[in-house]
Protein backbone atom coordinates (compact mmCIF):
# COMPACT_ATOMS: atom_id res chain seq x y z
CA UNK A 1 0.00 0.00 0.00
CA UNK A 2 1.32 3.42 -0.94
CA UNK A 3 0.56 6.44 1.17
CA UNK A 4 0.90 9.88 -0.36
CA UNK A 5 1.43 12.81 1.93
CA UNK A 6 0.36 16.29 0.96
CA UNK A 7 2.31 19.25 2.31
CA UNK A 8 1.10 22.84 2.46
CA UNK A 9 1.97 23.22 -1.23
CA UNK A 10 -0.83 20.90 -2.33
CA UNK A 11 -3.20 22.57 -4.72
CA UNK A 12 -0.72 25.26 -5.65
CA UNK A 13 1.05 25.61 -8.94
CA UNK A 14 4.15 27.63 -9.63
CA UNK A 15 5.28 29.59 -12.62
CA UNK A 16 9.03 30.24 -12.73
CA UNK A 17 10.41 32.78 -15.20
CA UNK A 18 13.94 34.08 -15.67
CA UNK A 19 15.45 37.00 -17.51
CA UNK A 20 19.11 37.72 -18.10
CA UNK A 21 20.63 41.00 -19.14
CA UNK A 22 23.89 42.87 -19.20
CA UNK A 23 25.04 46.43 -19.07
CA UNK A 24 28.44 48.06 -18.93
CA UNK A 25 30.34 46.32 -16.15
CA UNK A 26 27.53 44.12 -14.83
CA UNK A 27 25.23 41.22 -15.60
CA UNK A 28 21.76 40.82 -14.16
CA UNK A 29 19.68 37.68 -13.68
CA UNK A 30 16.09 38.00 -12.47
CA UNK A 31 13.94 35.06 -11.41
CA UNK A 32 10.22 35.47 -10.80
CA UNK A 33 8.38 32.68 -9.04
CA UNK A 34 4.62 33.08 -8.94
CA UNK A 35 2.59 30.66 -6.81
CA UNK A 36 -1.07 30.15 -7.59
CA UNK A 37 -3.89 29.08 -5.34
CA UNK A 38 -6.52 28.05 -7.83
CA UNK A 39 -6.71 30.60 -10.64
CA UNK A 40 -5.18 33.50 -8.72
CA UNK A 41 -1.62 34.43 -7.88
CA UNK A 42 -1.09 34.00 -4.15
CA UNK A 43 2.63 34.69 -3.69
CA UNK A 44 5.36 36.29 -5.75
CA UNK A 45 9.09 35.91 -5.19
CA UNK A 46 11.46 38.02 -7.21
CA UNK A 47 15.18 37.32 -6.97
CA UNK A 48 17.65 39.62 -8.66
CA UNK A 49 21.36 38.93 -8.81
CA UNK A 50 23.63 41.64 -10.16
CA UNK A 51 27.17 40.45 -10.83
CA UNK A 52 29.89 43.02 -11.41
CA UNK A 53 32.92 42.52 -13.64
CA UNK A 54 36.33 42.81 -11.96
CA UNK A 55 37.02 46.34 -13.13
CA UNK A 56 33.66 47.55 -11.74
CA UNK A 57 33.73 45.80 -8.34
CA UNK A 58 34.52 49.08 -6.58
CA UNK A 59 31.03 50.30 -7.61
CA UNK A 60 29.29 47.60 -5.55
CA UNK A 61 29.14 49.65 -2.34
CA UNK A 62 27.65 52.68 -4.11
CA UNK A 63 25.12 50.57 -6.00
CA UNK A 64 24.19 48.74 -2.81
CA UNK A 65 23.63 52.01 -0.92
CA UNK A 66 21.37 53.36 -3.66
CA UNK A 67 19.25 50.19 -3.61
CA UNK A 68 19.09 50.21 0.17
CA UNK A 69 18.00 53.87 0.26
CA UNK A 70 15.38 53.30 -2.44
CA UNK A 71 13.74 50.47 -0.53
CA UNK A 72 14.03 52.09 2.90
CA UNK A 73 12.31 55.22 1.65
CA UNK A 74 9.40 53.29 0.16
CA UNK A 75 6.29 52.15 1.97
CA UNK A 76 6.17 48.56 0.83
CA UNK A 77 2.86 47.73 2.45
CA UNK A 78 1.54 44.72 4.27
CA UNK A 79 2.69 41.37 2.94
CA UNK A 80 5.74 42.74 1.10
CA UNK A 81 9.32 42.23 2.24
CA UNK A 82 12.67 43.06 0.67
CA UNK A 83 16.13 41.83 1.57
CA UNK A 84 19.28 43.21 -0.04
CA UNK A 85 22.69 41.64 0.44
CA UNK A 86 26.08 41.94 -1.20
CA UNK A 87 29.07 39.72 -1.83
CA UNK A 88 32.54 40.35 -3.23
CA UNK A 89 31.31 40.76 -6.80
CA UNK A 90 27.51 40.74 -6.58
CA UNK A 91 24.35 42.13 -5.04
CA UNK A 92 21.22 40.06 -4.32
CA UNK A 93 17.75 41.56 -4.03
CA UNK A 94 14.93 39.33 -2.79
CA UNK A 95 11.39 40.65 -2.93
CA UNK A 96 8.52 38.61 -1.49
CA UNK A 97 4.85 39.49 -1.93
CA UNK A 98 2.01 37.70 -0.19
CA UNK A 99 -0.83 38.71 -2.49
CA UNK A 100 -3.47 37.52 -0.02
CA UNK A 101 -2.26 40.08 2.54
CA UNK A 102 -2.56 42.96 0.10
CA UNK A 103 -5.45 45.26 0.93
CA UNK A 104 -6.29 47.21 -2.19
CA UNK A 105 -2.57 47.74 -2.65
CA UNK A 106 -0.74 47.24 -5.87
CA UNK A 107 2.22 44.91 -6.21
CA UNK A 108 3.92 47.50 -8.36
CA UNK A 109 4.71 46.64 -11.94
CA UNK A 110 5.72 43.12 -10.99
CA UNK A 111 2.67 41.35 -12.42
CA UNK A 112 -1.09 41.77 -12.75
CA UNK A 113 -2.28 39.56 -9.90
CA UNK A 114 -5.83 39.47 -11.28
CA UNK A 115 -4.59 37.79 -14.47
CA UNK A 116 -4.63 34.04 -15.02
CA UNK A 117 -1.49 31.91 -15.02
CA UNK A 118 -1.41 31.76 -18.83
CA UNK A 119 -1.93 35.54 -19.11
CA UNK A 120 0.89 36.21 -16.64
CA UNK A 121 3.17 33.78 -18.48
CA UNK A 122 2.40 35.39 -21.84
CA UNK A 123 3.01 38.89 -20.45
CA UNK A 124 6.34 37.92 -18.89
CA UNK A 125 7.50 36.16 -22.06
CA UNK A 126 6.56 39.27 -24.09
CA UNK A 127 8.83 41.22 -21.73
CA UNK A 128 11.85 38.99 -22.33
CA UNK A 129 11.41 36.35 -19.64
CA UNK A 130 11.79 32.63 -20.28
CA UNK A 131 9.12 30.67 -18.40
CA UNK A 132 8.69 27.04 -17.47
Protein Blocks (a to p, Z undefined) as FASTA:
>chain_A
ZZddddfkgoiacdddddddddehiacddddddddehjbcfbdcddddddddfklmmmmm
mmmmmmmmmmmmpcebghiacdddddfkbccddddddfklpghiaebjmbackbcfklmm
mmmmmnopacZZ
